[in-house]
Amino acid sequence: MGLGFGLLSAQLRPGETDWRRAYRDTVDLAVAAERFGFESIWTTEHHFVDDGYMPSLLVVSGALAAATSRIEIGTGVVLAPLHHPLRLAEDAATAQLLSDGRLTLGLGLGWNPIEYEGLGADLRLRGKAMDEILTILPQAWSGRPFHHRGDIYDLPAVAVRPVPHGPIPVLIGGGAEPAIRRAGRLADGLFSNATAAQFLDQVRWATDELERVGRDPATFRFIHYSVLIPSETAEKGWAEYGDDLWHMTWKYSDMEASATRSGPPPSAPPYDPDRSPLTRSTLVGPADHIVEELNQLRDSAGIPVDFVARSFLATMSDSRQKELMERLATEVAPYV
């Protein structure tokens, strides 16, 4: 199983304007992840954010494919209802071919109204759109002509090319029970950052849905991602990385406002622990404690679980980021 690394987002640092640096570093970190021995590298999507939070995951996946040779390349996640399903099928097939079959396509719904408005999609219908997309993609990748007529998409009879040279695994990212059950019916796995207790509920919902529709649970992949920060002590870890973690968390609340903001991205406001909780799934402290928590989660789930360290922090320098990656690779990855 091993450990993956992400979520790469190609964000500018506060006050920065050099988009080229952000994308050079994104490719460089994928190369470093492969060199350090991580099993997978993951990207993440948003739109119209002032720091450039990555909007084009499959374009970047092609670049990561060209720069690496072994590592799995995952999207965590493409906000599927913001994309035309046939174009999504074409781009995913292209990235799969460029990566020689290393692409895993994680899909999610998103939540930001400005993204839906800006890209001409209906936020209220995103669940229905996802259901249809998940039925369209396998037909599009077959290479055979097909047509689709649904509540959201009305597609003429066409054959989509290029054709991937093998199956493209599709994962669903989400937390609510309908999303998890949708994954059990229509996808190949789950990409979750839920708390431990919530994740166990998700495993139960997914396995129940798999059994209800007659699918073998052994063919379904469970991936749990969380912020992992190995440090000598939790106190030292928070002292060293707390500001970076706070900026990452705060930025989600700033996304909609930033869509109409000009100029370089600002720094986060001062952290207020009473009003601003940090990300839900965060493990900071000794590596053996992190390993114990992850293995306990897997044991409690009673199924194989892959883990991804969501430990890319956009405000960190390249050298600090690679130091953190190396600690994860040597102190955590071999033991999970």
Disulfide bonds with the S-S distance in Angstrom:
none
